Amino acid sequence: MRRAKFFFYFFLLASVLNLSGGCATLPNVTETIREAPAVQEPRQIASVRGLLSPKQSKALMERLQRSVDPTDILQNYSAVVRIGE
């Protein structure tokens, strides 16, 4: 009986410590946001042959926007994969 009581309290303590560890606060990101550059360079798209130029990346994104509905993620992904081949 004494041993069972010990294990019960041990697991109770371990459970409380484990559950209380998951209640962390969110990080303060205001410094990170302030340090981020206000103007970003155009993003480049990586293909099988390497990075596309900014001009090619922009043309590709415009073509994707014209050819695929913006809400259909699967079709967007399929279109990008087909272009990279």
C-alpha positions as CSV (number, residue, x, y, z in Angstrom):
1,M,0.0,0.0,0.0
2,R,2.8,2.4,0.9
3,R,4.6,1.7,-2.4
4,A,1.4,2.3,-4.4
5,K,0.9,5.6,-2.6
6,F,4.4,6.7,-3.4
7,F,4.0,5.9,-7.1
8,F,0.6,7.7,-7.2
9,Y,2.1,10.9,-5.8
10,F,5.2,10.6,-8.0
11,F,3.1,10.3,-11.2
12,L,0.8,13.1,-9.9
13,L,3.8,15.4,-9.4
14,A,5.3,14.4,-12.8
15,S,2.0,15.1,-14.5
16,V,1.6,18.5,-12.9
17,L,5.1,19.5,-13.8
18,N,4.7,18.2,-17.4
19,L,1.4,20.0,-17.9
20,S,2.6,23.3,-16.4
21,G,5.5,23.4,-18.8
22,G,3.2,23.7,-21.8
23,C,1.8,27.0,-20.6
24,A,4.4,29.4,-21.9
25,T,3.8,32.9,-23.0
26,L,4.2,34.0,-26.6
27,P,7.5,35.7,-27.4
28,N,7.8,39.4,-27.8
29,V,8.5,40.0,-31.5
30,T,8.4,43.8,-31.6
31,E,12.2,44.1,-31.7
32,T,12.4,41.6,-34.6
33,I,9.7,43.5,-36.5
34,R,11.6,46.8,-35.9
35,E,14.8,45.3,-37.2
36,A,13.3,43.8,-40.3
37,P,13.9,45.9,-43.4
38,A,10.9,47.9,-44.6
39,V,11.7,47.4,-48.3
40,Q,12.4,43.8,-49.4
41,E,14.1,42.7,-52.5
42,P,12.0,40.8,-55.0
43,R,12.0,37.1,-54.2
44,Q,13.7,34.7,-56.5
45,I,12.3,31.3,-57.4
46,A,14.6,28.3,-57.4
47,S,14.3,25.9,-60.3
48,V,16.0,22.6,-61.1
49,R,18.7,24.6,-62.9
50,G,19.2,27.1,-60.1
51,L,17.8,30.5,-59.1
52,L,15.7,32.3,-61.7
53,S,16.5,36.0,-62.3
54,P,14.2,38.5,-60.7
55,K,12.7,39.3,-64.1
56,Q,12.0,35.6,-64.7
57,S,10.6,35.1,-61.2
58,K,8.2,38.0,-61.7
59,A,7.1,36.7,-65.1
60,L,6.5,33.2,-63.7
61,M,4.5,34.5,-60.7
62,E,2.3,36.7,-63.1
63,R,1.8,33.7,-65.3
64,L,0.8,31.5,-62.4
65,Q,-1.7,34.2,-61.1
66,R,-3.3,34.3,-64.6
67,S,-3.5,30.5,-65.0
68,V,-4.6,29.3,-61.6
69,D,-7.2,30.5,-59.1
70,P,-5.4,32.0,-56.1
71,T,-7.4,29.9,-53.6
72,D,-6.6,26.5,-55.0
73,I,-3.3,25.6,-53.3
74,L,-3.0,22.1,-54.9
75,Q,-3.2,23.5,-58.4
76,N,-0.7,26.2,-57.6
77,Y,1.7,23.6,-56.3
78,S,1.2,21.4,-59.4
79,A,1.8,24.3,-61.7
80,V,5.1,25.2,-60.0
81,V,6.3,21.6,-60.1
82,R,5.4,21.3,-63.8
83,I,7.3,24.5,-64.6
84,G,10.4,23.3,-62.7
85,E,10.7,20.1,-64.7
